[in-house]
Amino acid sequence: MSVLIKVQAGQIITTLFSVFNSLSLRFWTFCPHPVSVHCTPVIGQYAGQAKYNRLENVCRITLTMSLRKQTPSDFLKQIIGRPVVVKLNSGVDYRGVLACLDGYMNIAIEQTEEYVNGQLKNKYGDAFLRGNNVLYISTQKRKA
Amino acid sequence: GAMADEVEQQPTTNTVEEPLDLIRLSLDERIYVKMRNDRELRGRLHAYDQHLNMILGDVEETVTTVEIDEETYEELYKSTKRNIPMLFVRGDGVVLVAPPLRVG
């Protein structure tokens, strides 16, 4: 997949690709003004080129995305140690720090809080969740 | 599952531990198990496997039900407990495993 984005020099643009991590690309090689391209989220790797046209005062950026085969596994390795939200098929929510997980989505969480209907019901020091019950694992964005 | 086929098998315990490795640390300890159908177990973990089949000893099972009064729509929570000296738990009913909850 390739995307052609036409940008004014110095302009910041945001482009959505698909779900996993956020990626910031900064092109300065061909452009006298740094142009920041923020892509949320990423499914593959990006190769980018930027060309600044002085006459038009325009920076043309081409991003080419190549799909990586093991993205789900890589995602799972990347989020270890981060605060996560795990939602089960039953609708119950668990929030805590991801200690580890495996390919079946069995999960070990530390400092777990259990939310039922949005209400905090229980707290566990350590919790192990059986993978077949897991609907999703998501990272929590913490405001610093 | 399909994803499991893609994940490489870890050699024995040098790198990141699996969740099941951490359950191993609870062997012979008392644990709390949340099951499907609003059931909870508290007992001593004697054995387990990758399916989370477990052998629990000295178990207390709690079954929680909600009765809704048809007139007032009040929710009445009831829990029924029973004690079982030795129990085989089939893994597919297990939702969560944790050290026993502390009160308060």
gemmi code that builds the backbone of each chain (N, CA, C; Angstrom):
import gemmi

chains = {
    "A": [
        ("MET", (0.850, -1.194, 0.000), (0.000, 0.000, 0.000), (0.882, 1.239, 0.000)),
        ("SER", (0.586, 2.192, -0.826), (1.396, 3.393, -0.776), (0.503, 4.613, -0.721)),
        ("VAL", (0.935, 5.589, 0.015), (0.131, 6.792, 0.228), (0.927, 7.995, -0.201)),
        ("LEU", (0.329, 8.825, -0.990), (1.015, 10.047, -1.380), (0.385, 11.214, -0.628)),
        ("ILE", (1.211, 11.912, 0.147), (0.681, 13.014, 0.935), (1.355, 14.299, 0.505)),
        ("LYS", (0.561, 15.265, 0.170), (1.112, 16.548, -0.267), (1.043, 17.512, 0.904)),
        ("VAL", (2.204, 18.059, 1.270), (2.261, 18.824, 2.525), (2.933, 20.161, 2.311)),
        ("GLN", (2.452, 21.171, 2.999), (3.180, 22.434, 3.046), (4.384, 22.271, 3.954)),
        ("ALA", (5.476, 22.922, 3.614), (6.683, 22.806, 4.427), (6.370, 23.222, 5.871)),
        ("GLY", (6.790, 22.428, 6.811), (6.575, 22.738, 8.221), (5.235, 22.262, 8.736)),
        ("GLN", (4.384, 21.808, 7.859), (3.055, 21.379, 8.280), (3.134, 20.022, 8.970)),
        ("ILE", (2.319, 19.854, 9.965), (2.233, 18.557, 10.615), (0.947, 17.869, 10.186)),
        ("ILE", (1.078, 16.669, 9.700), (-0.110, 15.944, 9.252), (-0.228, 14.630, 10.006)),
        ("THR", (-1.420, 14.152, 10.098), (-1.655, 12.892, 10.787), (-2.356, 11.933, 9.835)),
        ("THR", (-1.811, 10.752, 9.705), (-2.412, 9.787, 8.797), (-2.671, 8.471, 9.519)),
        ("LEU", (-3.849, 7.937, 9.360), (-4.179, 6.668, 10.003), (-3.867, 5.501, 9.092)),
        ("PHE", (-3.149, 4.510, 9.592), (-2.968, 3.291, 8.816), (-3.701, 2.106, 9.437)),
        ("SER", (-3.191, 1.548, 10.481), (-4.027, 0.553, 11.182), (-3.445, 0.137, 12.525)),
        ("VAL", (-4.055, -0.773, 13.199), (-3.860, -0.880, 14.654), (-2.587, -1.451, 15.269)),
        ("PHE", (-1.738, -0.801, 15.891), (-0.772, -1.418, 16.815), (0.090, -0.426, 17.594)),
        ("ASN", (0.952, 0.236, 16.940), (1.747, 1.226, 17.682), (1.685, 2.557, 16.959)),
        ("SER", (2.099, 3.565, 17.605), (2.155, 4.829, 16.888), (3.560, 5.025, 16.344)),
        ("LEU", (3.634, 5.625, 15.220), (4.932, 5.756, 14.561), (5.102, 7.199, 14.132)),
        ("SER", (6.207, 7.755, 14.480), (6.494, 9.114, 14.025), (7.601, 9.098, 13.002)),
        ("LEU", (7.348, 9.688, 11.901), (8.372, 9.758, 10.867), (8.782, 11.198, 10.680)),
        ("ARG", (10.036, 11.426, 10.576), (10.486, 12.795, 10.391), (11.361, 12.850, 9.155)),
        ("PHE", (10.940, 13.662, 8.227), (11.720, 13.780, 6.999), (12.430, 15.102, 6.985)),
        ("TRP", (13.725, 15.067, 6.826), (14.403, 16.339, 6.664), (15.358, 16.330, 5.475)),
        ("THR", (15.620, 15.165, 4.951), (16.644, 15.045, 3.917), (16.376, 15.916, 2.700)),
        ("PHE", (15.134, 15.860, 2.233), (14.861, 16.583, 1.002), (14.087, 17.857, 1.254)),
        ("CYS", (13.915, 18.184, 2.492), (13.022, 19.294, 2.787), (13.708, 20.246, 3.757)),
        ("PRO", (13.813, 21.518, 3.423), (14.489, 22.448, 4.318), (13.758, 22.656, 5.632)),
        ("HIS", (12.474, 22.444, 5.638), (11.716, 22.560, 6.879), (11.344, 21.160, 7.338)),
        ("PRO", (11.585, 20.827, 8.581), (11.216, 19.479, 9.018), (9.707, 19.282, 8.925)),
        ("VAL", (9.325, 18.167, 8.393), (7.919, 17.834, 8.297), (7.689, 16.579, 9.120)),
        ("SER", (6.754, 16.647, 10.014), (6.517, 15.518, 10.905), (5.275, 14.767, 10.463)),
        ("VAL", (5.413, 13.489, 10.245), (4.261, 12.673, 9.859), (3.982, 11.678, 10.980)),
        ("HIS", (2.837, 11.801, 11.592), (2.503, 10.915, 12.709), (1.486, 9.895, 12.249)),
        ("CYS", (1.857, 8.632, 12.298), (0.966, 7.581, 11.814), (0.459, 6.752, 12.981)),
        ("THR", (-0.838, 6.694, 13.127), (-1.421, 5.892, 14.194), (-2.472, 4.962, 13.647)),
        ("PRO", (-2.489, 3.758, 13.940), (-1.382, 2.936, 14.392), (-0.718, 2.259, 13.217)),
        ("VAL", (0.244, 1.432, 13.454), (1.062, 0.885, 12.371), (0.819, -0.596, 12.225)),
        ("ILE", (0.663, -1.070, 11.020), (0.581, -2.519, 10.869), (1.850, -3.051, 10.240)),
        ("GLY", (2.618, -2.219, 9.608), (3.817, -2.713, 8.930), (4.951, -1.750, 9.087)),
        ("GLN", (5.898, -1.870, 8.239), (7.034, -0.958, 8.260), (6.896, 0.046, 7.146)),
        ("TYR", (7.439, 1.227, 7.385), (7.302, 2.281, 6.392), (8.642, 2.696, 5.834)),
        ("ALA", (8.689, 2.824, 4.525), (9.833, 3.480, 3.916), (9.289, 4.785, 3.363)),
        ("GLY", (9.964, 5.868, 3.636), (9.424, 7.150, 3.221), (10.399, 7.965, 2.414)),
        ("GLN", (9.840, 8.763, 1.566), (10.647, 9.715, 0.806), (9.955, 11.054, 0.865)),
        ("ALA", (10.761, 12.089, 0.966), (10.162, 13.420, 0.962), (10.871, 14.264, -0.079)),
        ("LYS", (10.109, 14.960, -0.859), (10.710, 15.846, -1.866), (10.088, 17.224, -1.733)),
        ("TYR", (10.982, 18.206, -1.592), (10.506, 19.577, -1.414), (10.577, 20.307, -2.738)),
        ("ASN", (9.490, 20.880, -3.109), (9.440, 21.647, -4.346), (9.465, 23.131, -3.992)),
        ("ARG", (10.560, 23.772, -4.340), (10.769, 25.153, -3.917), (9.786, 26.113, -4.573)),
        ("LEU", (9.500, 25.833, -5.847), (8.591, 26.717, -6.571), (7.208, 26.730, -5.936)),
        ("GLU", (6.730, 25.537, -5.671), (5.380, 25.441, -5.101), (5.387, 25.595, -3.590)),
        ("ASN", (6.596, 25.558, -3.005), (6.722, 25.569, -1.550), (5.938, 24.413, -0.921)),
        ("VAL", (6.150, 23.280, -1.535), (5.383, 22.106, -1.123), (6.318, 20.922, -0.935)),
        ("CYS", (6.071, 20.146, 0.099), (6.866, 18.945, 0.331), (6.011, 17.732, 0.021)),
        ("ARG", (6.447, 16.921, -0.896), (5.692, 15.717, -1.236), (6.301, 14.521, -0.514)),
        ("ILE", (5.467, 13.824, 0.211), (5.941, 12.670, 0.977), (5.286, 11.413, 0.448)),
        ("THR", (6.100, 10.426, 0.174), (5.555, 9.139, -0.246), (5.901, 8.104, 0.805)),
        ("LEU", (4.898, 7.433, 1.323), (5.114, 6.370, 2.295), (4.726, 5.050, 1.680)),
        ("THR", (5.615, 4.086, 1.748), (5.270, 2.764, 1.240), (5.266, 1.795, 2.404)),
        ("MET", (4.167, 1.107, 2.558), (4.043, 0.195, 3.685), (4.263, -1.232, 3.228)),
        ("SER", (5.140, -1.951, 3.936), (5.288, -3.375, 3.659), (4.772, -4.144, 4.873)),
        ("LEU", (3.980, -5.133, 4.604), (3.398, -5.911, 5.702), (4.445, -6.824, 6.311)),
        ("ARG", (4.480, -6.836, 7.654), (5.335, -7.796, 8.338), (4.493, -9.006, 8.699)),
        ("LYS", (5.056, -10.189, 8.607), (4.251, -11.386, 8.814), (3.904, -11.609, 10.274)),
        ("GLN", (4.765, -11.208, 11.209), (4.547, -11.649, 12.581), (4.063, -10.538, 13.491)),
        ("THR", (3.325, -9.626, 12.954), (2.935, -8.469, 13.763), (2.185, -8.783, 15.053)),
        ("PRO", (1.218, -9.721, 15.059), (0.552, -9.979, 16.340), (1.538, -10.461, 17.399)),
        ("SER", (2.442, -11.356, 17.055), (3.419, -11.843, 18.031), (4.332, -10.719, 18.489)),
        ("ASP", (4.753, -9.894, 17.549), (5.616, -8.774, 17.908), (4.890, -7.822, 18.841)),
        ("PHE", (3.645, -7.567, 18.558), (2.857, -6.706, 19.441), (2.825, -7.271, 20.845)),
        ("LEU", (2.597, -8.570, 20.949), (2.527, -9.198, 22.262), (3.851, -9.058, 23.003)),
        ("LYS", (4.955, -9.175, 22.304), (6.247, -9.021, 22.975), (6.465, -7.575, 23.396)),
        ("GLN", (5.970, -6.650, 22.602), (6.236, -5.237, 22.879), (5.484, -4.727, 24.097)),
        ("ILE", (4.306, -5.279, 24.359), (3.481, -4.671, 25.402), (3.749, -5.235, 26.798)),
        ("ILE", (4.648, -6.199, 26.881), (4.950, -6.744, 28.204), (5.512, -5.650, 29.088)),
        ("GLY", (5.034, -5.580, 30.330), (5.501, -4.573, 31.264), (4.667, -3.304, 31.228)),
        ("ARG", (3.751, -3.208, 30.270), (2.942, -1.990, 30.173), (1.597, -2.174, 30.865)),
        ("PRO", (0.995, -1.074, 31.268), (-0.380, -1.179, 31.781), (-1.344, -1.513, 30.644)),
        ("VAL", (-2.193, -2.479, 30.889), (-3.094, -2.955, 29.849), (-4.522, -3.059, 30.361)),
        ("VAL", (-5.432, -3.136, 29.412), (-6.818, -3.454, 29.701), (-7.112, -4.770, 29.006)),
        ("VAL", (-7.608, -5.742, 29.742), (-7.970, -7.017, 29.148), (-9.472, -7.175, 29.283)),
        ("LYS", (-10.154, -7.325, 28.166), (-11.592, -7.519, 28.234), (-11.886, -8.973, 27.927)),
        ("LEU", (-12.736, -9.570, 28.754), (-13.117, -10.954, 28.547), (-14.401, -11.022, 27.735)),
        ("ASN", (-14.677, -12.198, 27.183), (-15.912, -12.402, 26.429), (-17.134, -12.077, 27.265)),
        ("SER", (-17.010, -12.288, 28.598), (-18.149, -12.042, 29.488), (-18.390, -10.558, 29.713)),
        ("GLY", (-17.463, -9.710, 29.236), (-17.648, -8.271, 29.412), (-16.883, -7.709, 30.588)),
        ("VAL", (-16.341, -8.576, 31.437), (-15.570, -8.114, 32.589), (-14.229, -7.561, 32.103)),
        ("ASP", (-13.788, -6.502, 32.768), (-12.573, -5.779, 32.430), (-11.506, -6.030, 33.480)),
        ("TYR", (-10.277, -6.232, 33.051), (-9.194, -6.321, 34.027), (-8.120, -5.316, 33.639)),
        ("ARG", (-7.712, -4.496, 34.587), (-6.659, -3.517, 34.323), (-5.486, -3.770, 35.231)),
        ("GLY", (-4.305, -3.711, 34.651), (-3.120, -3.939, 35.463), (-1.897, -3.899, 34.569)),
        ("VAL", (-0.760, -4.295, 35.140), (0.491, -4.314, 34.386), (0.696, -5.718, 33.829)),
        ("LEU", (0.931, -5.802, 32.543), (1.083, -7.096, 31.891), (2.419, -7.732, 32.271)),
        ("ALA", (2.346, -8.860, 32.960), (3.577, -9.540, 33.374), (4.081, -10.440, 32.247)),
        ("CYS", (3.202, -11.271, 31.708), (3.586, -12.079, 30.566), (2.345, -12.681, 29.910)),
        ("LEU", (2.533, -13.189, 28.715), (1.443, -13.885, 28.065), (2.008, -14.898, 27.078)),
        ("ASP", (1.142, -15.747, 26.532), (1.618, -16.732, 25.581), (0.743, -16.708, 24.336)),
        ("GLY", (1.042, -17.597, 23.405), (0.362, -17.589, 22.112), (-1.113, -17.942, 22.183)),
        ("TYR", (-1.546, -18.508, 23.297), (-2.972, -18.816, 23.467), (-3.722, -17.658, 24.099)),
        ("MET", (-2.975, -16.550, 24.330), (-3.524, -15.396, 25.033), (-3.814, -15.668, 26.501)),
        ("ASN", (-3.226, -16.720, 27.081), (-3.204, -16.806, 28.529), (-2.387, -15.611, 29.021)),
        ("ILE", (-2.851, -14.977, 30.082), (-2.247, -13.714, 30.513), (-1.942, -13.740, 31.996)),
        ("ALA", (-0.809, -13.198, 32.376), (-0.515, -12.957, 33.780), (-0.428, -11.445, 33.984)),
        ("ILE", (-1.230, -10.924, 34.894), (-1.244, -9.480, 35.164), (-0.911, -9.221, 36.620)),
        ("GLU", (-0.178, -8.138, 36.870), (0.102, -7.702, 38.245), (-0.749, -6.489, 38.590)),
        ("GLN", (-0.996, -6.325, 39.885), (-1.776, -5.173, 40.392), (-3.092, -5.056, 39.625)),
        ("THR", (-3.829, -6.153, 39.600), (-5.018, -6.231, 38.775), (-6.224, -5.622, 39.455)),
        ("GLU", (-7.001, -4.903, 38.661), (-8.297, -4.421, 39.138), (-9.370, -4.991, 38.230)),
        ("GLU", (-10.433, -5.468, 38.851), (-11.503, -6.089, 38.092), (-12.699, -5.140, 38.029)),
        ("TYR", (-13.138, -4.832, 36.835), (-14.267, -3.927, 36.648), (-15.436, -4.674, 36.033)),
        ("VAL", (-16.578, -4.626, 36.699), (-17.795, -5.223, 36.162), (-18.784, -4.090, 35.945)),
        ("ASN", (-19.278, -3.952, 34.708), (-20.165, -2.827, 34.365), (-19.530, -1.483, 34.718)),
        ("GLY", (-18.226, -1.387, 34.496), (-17.555, -0.126, 34.759), (-17.257, 0.127, 36.218)),
        ("GLN", (-17.706, -0.762, 37.087), (-17.457, -0.553, 38.517), (-16.342, -1.460, 39.008)),
        ("LEU", (-15.468, -0.892, 39.832), (-14.375, -1.658, 40.402), (-14.932, -2.649, 41.414)),
        ("LYS", (-14.694, -3.922, 41.147), (-15.252, -4.945, 42.016), (-14.222, -5.620, 42.903)),
        ("ASN", (-13.031, -5.835, 42.361), (-12.031, -6.609, 43.088), (-10.636, -6.143, 42.739)),
        ("LYS", (-9.716, -6.442, 43.630), (-8.307, -6.189, 43.327), (-7.508, -7.454, 43.598)),
        ("TYR", (-6.611, -7.776, 42.703), (-5.765, -8.952, 42.883), (-4.310, -8.518, 42.751)),
        ("GLY", (-3.440, -9.115, 43.562), (-2.017, -8.823, 43.420), (-1.469, -9.394, 42.128)),
        ("ASP", (-1.834, -10.650, 41.865), (-1.457, -11.321, 40.624), (-2.698, -12.004, 40.099)),
        ("ALA", (-2.876, -12.004, 38.792), (-4.013, -12.723, 38.251), (-3.595, -13.426, 36.967)),
        ("PHE", (-4.086, -14.640, 36.783), (-3.849, -15.397, 35.559), (-5.180, -15.561, 34.852)),
        ("LEU", (-5.222, -15.151, 33.591), (-6.465, -15.249, 32.844), (-6.315, -16.291, 31.752)),
        ("ARG", (-7.288, -17.176, 31.643), (-7.237, -18.218, 30.628), (-7.558, -17.614, 29.260)),
        ("GLY", (-6.719, -17.924, 28.300), (-6.772, -17.235, 27.015), (-8.077, -17.321, 26.252)),
        ("ASN", (-8.794, -18.437, 26.381), (-10.016, -18.593, 25.579), (-11.091, -17.590, 25.975)),
        ("ASN", (-10.975, -17.009, 27.175), (-11.978, -16.047, 27.624), (-11.664, -14.628, 27.183)),
        ("VAL", (-10.439, -14.429, 26.628), (-9.996, -13.073, 26.345), (-10.580, -12.577, 25.028)),
        ("LEU", (-11.223, -11.437, 25.094), (-11.736, -10.804, 23.886), (-10.647, -9.939, 23.259)),
        ("TYR", (-10.039, -9.074, 24.080), (-8.894, -8.313, 23.587), (-7.955, -7.914, 24.702)),
        ("ILE", (-6.743, -7.564, 24.281), (-5.752, -6.953, 25.163), (-5.426, -5.601, 24.558)),
        ("SER", (-5.512, -4.569, 25.381), (-5.239, -3.239, 24.859), (-4.292, -2.523, 25.809)),
        ("THR", (-3.426, -1.648, 25.275), (-2.598, -0.854, 26.172), (-3.421, 0.332, 26.649)),
        ("GLN", (-3.093, 0.768, 27.880), (-3.723, 1.959, 28.427), (-2.774, 3.110, 28.207)),
        ("LYS", (-3.290, 4.213, 27.761), (-2.421, 5.382, 27.654), (-2.476, 6.107, 28.981)),
        ("ARG", (-1.309, 6.254, 29.611), (-1.270, 6.952, 30.899), (-0.876, 8.392, 30.649)),
        ("LYS", (-1.627, 9.312, 31.227), (-1.226, 10.716, 31.123), (-0.126, 10.955, 32.146)),
        ("ALA", (0.988, 11.494, 31.704), (2.183, 11.636, 32.573), (1.931, 12.543, 33.762)),
    ],
    "B": [
        ("GLY", (-4.610, -22.297, 18.968), (-5.163, -21.324, 18.026), (-4.161, -20.976, 16.942)),
        ("ALA", (-4.597, -20.199, 15.940), (-3.716, -19.890, 14.808), (-2.510, -19.099, 15.264)),
        ("MET", (-2.732, -18.216, 16.215), (-1.640, -17.371, 16.674), (-0.594, -18.190, 17.387)),
        ("ALA", (-1.032, -19.248, 18.064), (-0.093, -20.063, 18.825), (0.911, -20.719, 17.894)),
        ("ASP", (0.465, -21.016, 16.664), (1.381, -21.663, 15.737), (2.507, -20.734, 15.339)),
        ("GLU", (2.243, -19.428, 15.390), (3.270, -18.497, 14.942), (4.282, -18.211, 16.037)),
        ("VAL", (3.895, -18.332, 17.276), (4.808, -18.008, 18.375), (5.829, -19.121, 18.538)),
        ("GLU", (7.077, -18.747, 18.658), (8.123, -19.760, 18.825), (8.040, -20.372, 20.208)),
        ("GLN", (8.367, -21.644, 20.316), (8.399, -22.295, 21.621), (9.601, -21.793, 22.390)),
        ("GLN", (9.415, -21.408, 23.615), (10.533, -20.949, 24.425), (11.274, -22.148, 24.982)),
        ("PRO", (12.598, -22.146, 24.937), (13.338, -23.207, 25.646), (13.187, -23.005, 27.142)),
        ("THR", (13.548, -24.008, 27.942), (13.239, -23.942, 29.373), (13.841, -22.717, 30.040)),
        ("THR", (12.962, -21.967, 30.581), (13.130, -20.834, 31.500), (14.384, -19.997, 31.545)),
        ("ASN", (14.983, -19.610, 30.427), (16.008, -18.584, 30.582), (15.401, -17.216, 30.339)),
        ("THR", (14.510, -17.186, 29.355), (13.927, -15.925, 28.917), (12.616, -15.668, 29.668)),
        ("VAL", (11.739, -14.906, 29.058), (10.493, -14.510, 29.705), (9.650, -15.732, 30.074)),
        ("GLU", (9.143, -15.753, 31.279), (8.320, -16.871, 31.711), (6.932, -16.762, 31.111)),
        ("GLU", (6.326, -17.922, 30.918), (4.955, -17.970, 30.459), (4.035, -17.805, 31.651)),
        ("PRO", (2.783, -17.429, 31.390), (1.830, -17.349, 32.508), (1.738, -18.664, 33.281)),
        ("LEU", (1.809, -19.796, 32.554), (1.700, -21.087, 33.243), (2.879, -21.334, 34.174)),
        ("ASP", (4.038, -20.811, 33.844), (5.188, -20.942, 34.750), (4.898, -20.268, 36.069)),
        ("LEU", (4.184, -19.159, 35.995), (3.893, -18.436, 37.227), (2.831, -19.147, 38.063)),
        ("ILE", (1.963, -19.924, 37.400), (1.005, -20.734, 38.176), (1.766, -21.816, 38.933)),
        ("ARG", (2.836, -22.294, 38.321), (3.645, -23.322, 38.986), (4.106, -22.843, 40.353)),
        ("LEU", (4.368, -21.537, 40.476), (4.800, -20.996, 41.761), (3.722, -21.127, 42.831)),
        ("SER", (2.455, -21.298, 42.412), (1.362, -21.417, 43.374), (1.091, -22.857, 43.783)),
        ("LEU", (1.869, -23.795, 43.254), (1.653, -25.203, 43.618), (1.769, -25.376, 45.117)),
        ("ASP", (0.824, -26.133, 45.647), (0.772, -26.417, 47.066), (0.377, -25.207, 47.913)),
        ("GLU", (-0.002, -24.132, 47.235), (-0.498, -22.964, 47.956), (-2.013, -22.901, 47.789)),
        ("ARG", (-2.640, -22.148, 48.643), (-4.065, -21.921, 48.466), (-4.257, -20.883, 47.354)),
        ("ILE", (-5.240, -21.132, 46.516), (-5.508, -20.197, 45.420), (-6.995, -19.913, 45.335)),
        ("TYR", (-7.293, -18.869, 44.588), (-8.671, -18.485, 44.300), (-8.881, -18.695, 42.807)),
        ("VAL", (-9.964, -19.363, 42.437), (-10.254, -19.616, 41.031), (-11.642, -19.074, 40.698)),
        ("LYS", (-11.707, -18.249, 39.677), (-13.008, -17.774, 39.201), (-13.383, -18.637, 38.005)),
        ("MET", (-14.596, -19.165, 38.042), (-15.032, -20.064, 36.974), (-16.199, -19.432, 36.220)),
        ("ARG", (-16.542, -20.048, 35.094), (-17.754, -19.629, 34.398), (-18.984, -19.979, 35.218)),
        ("ASN", (-20.092, -19.406, 34.834), (-21.367, -19.643, 35.528), (-21.334, -19.164, 36.969)),
        ("ASP", (-20.623, -18.052, 37.191), (-20.657, -17.409, 38.508), (-20.258, -18.334, 39.643)),
        ("ARG", (-19.199, -19.098, 39.405), (-18.698, -19.966, 40.461), (-17.301, -19.548, 40.861)),
        ("GLU", (-17.010, -19.729, 42.134), (-15.663, -19.445, 42.622), (-15.185, -20.606, 43.476)),
        ("LEU", (-13.903, -20.863, 43.407), (-13.322, -21.933, 44.216), (-12.169, -21.363, 45.028)),
        ("ARG", (-12.061, -21.856, 46.251), (-10.874, -21.546, 47.051), (-10.343, -22.867, 47.569)),
        ("GLY", (-9.095, -23.174, 47.213), (-8.569, -24.461, 47.658), (-7.072, -24.513, 47.474)),
        ("ARG", (-6.492, -25.663, 47.796), (-5.047, -25.830, 47.684), (-4.725, -26.490, 46.355)),
        ("LEU", (-3.838, -25.872, 45.585), (-3.499, -26.383, 44.261), (-2.506, -27.529, 44.376)),
        ("HIS", (-2.961, -28.712, 43.977), (-2.063, -29.860, 44.016), (-1.440, -30.141, 42.661)),
        ("ALA", (-2.206, -29.890, 41.595), (-1.676, -30.165, 40.259), (-2.431, -29.351, 39.225)),
        ("TYR", (-1.773, -29.130, 38.068), (-2.442, -28.435, 36.989), (-1.757, -28.849, 35.686)),
        ("ASP", (-2.416, -28.510, 34.560), (-1.757, -28.762, 33.283), (-1.993, -27.573, 32.350)),
        ("GLN", (-1.563, -27.717, 31.090), (-1.631, -26.571, 30.175), (-3.071, -26.191, 29.847)),
        ("HIS", (-4.013, -27.091, 30.076), (-5.421, -26.744, 29.822), (-6.034, -26.033, 31.016)),
        ("LEU", (-5.236, -25.942, 32.085), (-5.715, -25.452, 33.364), (-6.697, -26.416, 34.035)),
        ("ASN", (-6.690, -27.693, 33.619), (-7.271, -28.718, 34.485), (-6.510, -28.642, 35.800)),
        ("MET", (-7.207, -28.792, 36.913), (-6.525, -28.670, 38.201), (-7.032, -29.704, 39.178)),
        ("ILE", (-6.160, -30.073, 40.085), (-6.573, -30.852, 41.250), (-6.486, -29.904, 42.436)),
        ("LEU", (-7.632, -29.689, 43.068), (-7.657, -28.819, 44.245), (-8.059, -29.616, 45.465)),
        ("GLY", (-7.390, -29.338, 46.581), (-7.718, -30.013, 47.814), (-8.357, -29.042, 48.797)),
        ("ASP", (-9.201, -29.585, 49.663), (-9.782, -28.784, 50.741), (-10.467, -27.537, 50.182)),
        ("VAL", (-11.443, -27.794, 49.301), (-12.016, -26.731, 48.475), (-13.306, -26.189, 49.058)),
        ("GLU", (-13.474, -24.878, 48.915), (-14.779, -24.279, 49.183), (-15.288, -23.692, 47.875)),
        ("GLU", (-16.452, -24.169, 47.421), (-17.050, -23.650, 46.193), (-18.165, -22.682, 46.545)),
        ("THR", (-18.178, -21.534, 45.860), (-19.244, -20.549, 46.058), (-19.978, -20.369, 44.742)),
        ("VAL", (-21.280, -20.597, 44.746), (-22.109, -20.360, 43.567), (-22.965, -19.140, 43.856)),
        ("THR", (-22.897, -18.142, 42.980), (-23.634, -16.895, 43.205), (-24.786, -16.797, 42.228)),
        ("THR", (-25.969, -16.524, 42.764), (-27.130, -16.345, 41.881), (-27.773, -14.999, 42.167)),
        ("VAL", (-28.474, -14.488, 41.161), (-29.221, -13.241, 41.341), (-30.691, -13.533, 41.119)),
        ("GLU", (-31.475, -13.227, 42.127), (-32.919, -13.332, 41.950), (-33.474, -11.931, 41.782)),
        ("ILE", (-34.328, -11.762, 40.798), (-34.920, -10.443, 40.608), (-36.392, -10.499, 40.993)),
        ("ASP", (-36.771, -9.686, 41.948), (-38.162, -9.618, 42.397), (-39.010, -9.032, 41.271)),
        ("GLU", (-40.051, -9.750, 40.893), (-40.827, -9.340, 39.722), (-41.581, -8.043, 39.930)),
        ("GLU", (-41.868, -7.735, 41.198), (-42.617, -6.498, 41.452), (-41.710, -5.296, 41.670)),
        ("THR", (-40.747, -5.466, 42.550), (-39.891, -4.334, 42.888), (-38.657, -4.247, 41.998)),
        ("TYR", (-38.396, -5.280, 41.213), (-37.191, -5.377, 40.389), (-35.919, -5.284, 41.222)),
        ("GLU", (-36.066, -5.644, 42.478), (-34.904, -5.643, 43.362), (-34.018, -6.834, 43.015)),
        ("GLU", (-32.719, -6.630, 43.055), (-31.786, -7.730, 42.814), (-31.386, -8.338, 44.134)),
        ("LEU", (-31.623, -9.627, 44.272), (-31.245, -10.295, 45.510), (-30.117, -11.271, 45.197)),
        ("TYR", (-28.953, -10.982, 45.721), (-27.794, -11.836, 45.475), (-27.744, -12.934, 46.520)),
        ("LYS", (-27.654, -14.160, 46.041), (-27.535, -15.297, 46.961), (-26.266, -16.035, 46.639)),
        ("SER", (-25.582, -16.519, 47.669), (-24.471, -17.403, 47.373), (-24.611, -18.681, 48.180)),
        ("THR", (-24.293, -19.756, 47.493), (-24.387, -21.087, 48.098), (-22.976, -21.647, 48.178)),
        ("LYS", (-22.619, -22.137, 49.345), (-21.277, -22.684, 49.500), (-21.338, -24.164, 49.796)),
        ("ARG", (-20.297, -24.869, 49.324), (-20.139, -26.250, 49.766), (-18.650, -26.582, 49.858)),
        ("ASN", (-18.344, -27.541, 50.659), (-16.955, -27.944, 50.852), (-16.699, -29.302, 50.230)),
        ("ILE", (-15.564, -29.420, 49.555), (-15.197, -30.662, 48.869), (-13.757, -30.980, 49.210)),
        ("PRO", (-13.488, -32.171, 49.735), (-12.113, -32.468, 50.161), (-11.113, -32.547, 49.005)),
        ("MET", (-11.521, -33.148, 47.871), (-10.594, -33.250, 46.753), (-11.378, -33.119, 45.460)),
        ("LEU", (-10.913, -32.275, 44.558), (-11.717, -31.921, 43.394), (-10.868, -31.859, 42.125)),
        ("PHE", (-11.376, -32.445, 41.047), (-10.772, -32.266, 39.733), (-11.553, -31.177, 39.007)),
        ("VAL", (-10.856, -30.167, 38.559), (-11.495, -29.063, 37.851), (-11.125, -29.150, 36.377)),
        ("ARG", (-12.119, -29.165, 35.499), (-11.833, -29.197, 34.075), (-11.461, -27.802, 33.609)),
        ("GLY", (-10.370, -27.697, 32.887), (-9.788, -26.401, 32.570), (-10.655, -25.469, 31.753)),
        ("ASP", (-11.554, -26.001, 30.927), (-12.290, -25.096, 30.041), (-13.281, -24.211, 30.779)),
        ("GLY", (-13.531, -24.514, 32.057), (-14.436, -23.662, 32.822), (-13.726, -22.554, 33.582)),
        ("VAL", (-12.384, -22.582, 33.546), (-11.615, -21.634, 34.357), (-11.537, -20.283, 33.655)),
        ("VAL", (-11.771, -19.237, 34.413), (-11.619, -17.881, 33.891), (-10.354, -17.231, 34.451)),
        ("LEU", (-10.200, -17.254, 35.780), (-9.095, -16.537, 36.416), (-8.543, -17.348, 37.574)),
        ("VAL", (-7.226, -17.248, 37.762), (-6.576, -17.900, 38.901), (-5.748, -16.844, 39.624)),
        ("ALA", (-5.864, -16.805, 40.950), (-5.102, -15.800, 41.706), (-4.831, -16.309, 43.115)),
        ("PRO", (-3.845, -15.731, 43.802), (-3.697, -16.023, 45.221), (-4.973, -15.586, 45.935)),
        ("PRO", (-5.298, -16.159, 47.087), (-6.593, -15.869, 47.705), (-6.752, -14.391, 47.994)),
        ("LEU", (-8.022, -13.921, 47.863), (-8.291, -12.509, 48.116), (-8.110, -12.203, 49.588)),
        ("ARG", (-7.563, -11.022, 49.837), (-7.471, -10.574, 51.232), (-8.694, -9.723, 51.527)),
        ("VAL", (-9.262, -9.894, 52.670), (-10.476, -9.158, 53.030), (-10.100, -7.729, 53.403)),
        ("GLY", (-10.831, -6.723, 52.894), (-10.654, -5.330, 53.314), (-9.602, -4.554, 52.558)),
    ],
}
model = gemmi.Model(1)
for chain_id, residues in chains.items():
    chain = gemmi.Chain(chain_id)
    for i, (resn, *xyz) in enumerate(residues, 1):
        res = gemmi.Residue()
        res.name, res.seqid = resn, gemmi.SeqId(i, " ")
        for name, pos in zip(("N", "CA", "C"), xyz):
            atom = gemmi.Atom()
            atom.name, atom.element = name, gemmi.Element(name[0])
            atom.pos, atom.b_iso = gemmi.Position(*pos), 0.0
            res.add_atom(atom)
        chain.add_residue(res)
    model.add_chain(chain)
structure = gemmi.Structure()
structure.add_model(model)
structure.setup_entities()
